[in-house]
């Protein structure tokens, strides 16, 4: 049994199996999930609810095919701010919350303050976003960008090896 997170949630082997199964297929019915982990439906649902309440299951989403939706460009942008004062960091984070094409924003330790994952339909759309909404954001000192050539791995989850739990 593992103790996880600040809430000191105790996870047993069945909890890990539930997490692994739902991460693989979040649309799985409770009946199918219960069958997969060797429970009946009511206790399985109670465990899922407990995992949600503990914050271990954040949400359920559909992973969309960006290229099929016309988002053919993915760019990583390294952003440095003029100041690292907390209010300036938060102002930048608030700014990017309103740019839908910024699909990820991570604050970094080191020379670069933030790394952003940005999607666009084409290079012209990305260039417009870069010059009108990103480099002009409050407190931005400079932005370095790298266009992805291909993505060889995009699992969208976390490694769970139920054999080690």
N, C-alpha and C positions, 0 to 999 in steps of 0.2 A: 504494500500500500504506500503510495507516494503522497507527500504533502506538497501542494502546489500553491504559489501565489501568496499575496499578502493576507488573504482571507483565511489562509491555512486550510484550504479545502483538501480533504482526504479523498484520493482517488484509488479505487481498486481496479482489478483487471477488467471487470465489466464496464466501468466508467470509461476506461481507455478504449475498449472495443467500441463503445457507443460513439466516442469522439472520432475515432478513425472511420467508422462507417458513415457518420453524418458528414464528415469532411469530404469523403469520396462521393456521396450522393445525398445532398441535403433535402431532396424531394422524397426520399424513402418514407413510406408510411410507418407509423408506429408499430403496426402489426409485423411488417417485414423486418423492422429494426429489432423488435423483441425476439423474433425467430432467429435472427442472425446472431444475437448475443446470448441466447439461451434463457430468455425470460418470458413471462406472460406479458401481455400488453399493459396492464395497469402499473406494475412496478417499473416497467421500462419508461413509461411516460413520466412517472414521478422522478426518476433519475435524470431524464432529459431536462425537466423543469428545474431541478436542483442545479444542474450544470449551467443552465441559462442564468439562473439567479446568482450563481457564484461568479458570473462574468466569463466563464470559460467558453461558452458559445455566445459569440457577439451578435451574429445575425445570420440570416439565410439569404443567399443571393444566387442569381443566375450568372454564370460567367459567359459573357457575350464574345462573339467573334468580331473583333474590331475591324479587321480587313474586310469582312463581309458587309460591315456597316459603312464602309468607305473610309475608315481611318487607316490610311496606308502609311502614315508617317508616325514614328515614335522617336522622341528625342529626350535625352537626359540633359538637364541644364544644371550647371554648378553655379550657384549664386553666392556672391560675397556682398555683405552689407557694409555701409560706412561705419556703423556702430553696432556693437553687440549688447547694448543696453536692453534690458528685458522688454521695455515698451516698444523699442524698434523691432525686436524679433517678433513680438506679437503683432505689430502693425503689418509686417510683411506676411505673416501667416494668415492674418485676416484678409489681406488683399488677395492672396492666391485662392482662398476659399471661394471667391467670386469669379474665378476663371475656370469654367467647366472642363476645358482641355487639359488642365493640370489635374492629372488623376492620382498622383502621389506627391507628397511633400514631406521630406525628412530633414530635421535639423541635424547637423553633423558636428563632430568635435574636430578641431584642427583649423587649417587655413580657409576652408570653404564653410560657409554658414549653412547652406541648404542644398539638397539635391532634389530636383523635381523630375517627375516623369510626365511628359507632355505628349498628347496625341493630336494629330491634325489630319485633315483630308488630303492635303498636298503641301508642298514646300512653300508655296505662296501664302497659304493660310497660316502656316507656322511662322513665316517671316513677319507677317502682319501682327500676329500675337506677340512675337518677340519685341518688335520695335514700338508697338503702341500700348502694350499692357504689362510687359515684364520688365524691360530695361527702364521703364518710366515709373516703376513701382516705388513707393516711398522708401528711401534709405538704400536703394540698390547702388553699389559701387561698380560692380561688373558682373557679367554673365558669360560663362563659357558653355558652349553646347556641343553635343555629340549626337549625330544621327545614327540610329541603329541600322545595321545592314541586315541582320536576321536575328531571330530569337530562337535559341536552341532548347531553352528550358523555361517554362512558366507554369509552375505547379499551383500557385495561388493558395498555399496552405502551409502546414507545418509538419515536419517529420514525426510520425507516431509509429513506433515499433512496439506493438502490443506484446511481442515475445520477450521484451526486456522489462516490462512493467510488472 
